Amino acid sequence: MRLLIADDETDMTRALQVLLEHEQYTADTVSDGAAALDRALTRAYDGLILDIMMPKMDGLTVLCRLRENRVKTPVLLLTAKGQSEDIIAGLDQGADDYLAKPFDPGEFLARVRALTRRGAAQSVPVLTAGSLCFDRASQELSCNGACVCLNGREGALMELLLCRQGQILSPGQILEHIWGRRTDSGCGQTPAKDAKTKEEEAQLLWTYLSYLQKKLSAIGSDAAIVRRAGGIILDPAAARA
Amino acid sequence: MDRQNDVTDCEREFYQDSLPLLAGTIAEFLSCIEAIRAYRRETEGRDPVCACSARIKSAASMREKLLKRGLPPDREHALSAVSDAAGVRLICPLTEDVYRTAALIREIPGVSVAREKDYIAHPKPNGYRSYHMVLHFPLRFLGAAGADNRLWLEVQLRTIAMDCWASIEHELKYKKEIANPELMRRELKRCSDEIASADLSLSTLKELIEEKENCFETSDCRR
């Protein structure tokens, strides 16, 4: 599970990151609201932990913009004591929970668990793009009666593309989301070996995108995977164009 | 070529002197297929067909079919009202080979295609996938006197994977006393969908290998 922590107190973000990683979460950190909004709009997270008081953009504005953009990722707001008006505003604007600083690490982790559980439970069983449907449970991709089964990785990739349709996803973002931390750039590797790994990763992703595109065509879907500058998107009507 | 059934006295008695015509139709069609395969091997370095089998429908099975349709169970109706007295099955490596071979069959001079059914794009509810063609085949070997004579020939094309599924499904369909037939039916359908998916993945890999099309700049994959 991948989470984003947005807080300008670097000691706090570092501590939360360590805590979450100890519990097997993957946690990214940013220190201002604008960066938090950018990350949350362009990457697939399972949960967002937003401090309310942040430079450039406060946590409530970030939350508001995300919900305006129909990003429904569960949000836990971190507040200072006595910010009850902010708590009310945050919950009304679509936050899922809040926690007042200072807090107990155990309570923080319990709230994160509840947050990500709710996120999973709220997931719609069938994702759609025009006449294209993907049943998450059976991993069946169908369109006007024609149907094909996807395997685990293909299913996860289709799910990501459907959840983020209309958004350009970079190859790096997709690799990270579907295959997890395959390689940390250059970490203990020679540059030549690292370049080879990057090439293999790019080839791997291209192969899986090609599988999906072939299957979309086979069931007569109008949706197609399209290359754009900086990455790829699922265009619900590309095949009709 | 694999012959699926041996012609017995029952078939000789039922089809009478039409029996060699059915066998001749099959033989002529298969010789066309062999020529197509040899030509493709030579020009493309690849055979679009990996196995052929043929059969003349057994007399018992033909009688049953005609009676089920309320028709007299005789030779005339077997050759005029039913299109699968002569049948050929072509097994292809991949889905695109099925469509390519079907396209080549349509081009055989003098052969008209009466019907086609694409059960690959539109599988049967049980999961059956194949491409069916009914050909109206001229009996050229009879010479000018028989130039207007034609017989039906049913051709089924499918991939190795689809054939594997169809063979097992056919075997299980006739088993009696299955503990949970509904579950088995659902699971057979699921297997067929998974096999179809694997077929498409194999086609994709073939294209990627042949085209060597790449992909993303490796710098795109940095995070």
Interface residues (C-beta under 8 A of the other chain):
Chain A: E140 G145 A146 C147 V148 C149 L150 N151 S170 P171 G172 Q173 L175 E176 S185 A195 K198 E199 E201 A202 Q203 L205 W206 T207 S210 Y211 Q213 K214 K215 A218 G220 G230 G231
Chain B: T95 A121 H122 R190 D193 E194 A196 S197 L200 S201 S203 T204 L205 E207 L208 N214 C215 F216 E217 T218 S219 D220 C221 R222 R223
